[in-house]
Amino acid sequence: MMTMTVAAPQTSTTTWNIDPAHSVAEFKVKHMMISNVKGQFSKLSGTLSLDESGHHRQHWSTDCGSLEKTQLSWDFRTTMCQKWAS
């Protein structure tokens, strides 16, 4: 009886770190089917890995305290304009 063992080929994996100084996670949410509210998380960290066969894996996290609305709501703009005008 003859047995044969075949090992899975080893693939090389390259991993990149997300540069927090040059990265943001942006989003857009539809509000009341009329307008969109846009925002971003400015504090982002994570990695992206790619192996020779083209498979990729990503992992990222963000600090919820870094949430910034990039589009001001109408009420906020009106209130601030009134304060600046007085």
LINSUL-V757578 format. One record per backbone hydrogen bond with DSSP energy under -0.5 kcal/mol. NH is the residue of the N-H (numbers start at 1). CO is the residue of the C=O. E is the energy in kcal/mol with one decimal. If there is no record, write none. Layout:
# LINSUL-V757578
nh->[NH,NH]
co->[CO,CO]
e->[E,E]
This chain:
# LINSUL-V757578
nh->[6,7,14,16,18,20,22,23,25,26,27,29,31,32,34,35,37,38,39,40,41,42,42,44,45,47,48,49,50,51,52,54,57,59,61,63,64,66,67,68,70,70,71,77,78,79,80,81,82,83,84,85,86]
co->[4,5,50,48,46,18,19,20,41,24,39,37,35,30,31,31,29,36,27,68,25,40,66,42,61,59,16,57,14,55,12,51,49,47,45,43,62,63,64,40,38,68,38,73,74,75,76,77,78,79,80,81,82]
e->[-0.5,-0.5,-2.9,-3.2,-2.8,-0.9,-1.5,-0.6,-1.8,-0.6,-2.3,-2.6,-4.0,-0.6,-2.1,-1.9,-3.1,-0.5,-2.0,-2.4,-2.3,-0.6,-1.6,-0.8,-2.4,-2.9,-2.4,-3.2,-2.7,-2.3,-1.3,-2.1,-2.2,-2.4,-2.8,-1.5,-0.7,-2.5,-1.3,-2.9,-1.5,-0.5,-1.1,-2.3,-2.6,-2.5,-2.5,-2.5,-2.1,-2.0,-2.5,-2.0,-1.2]
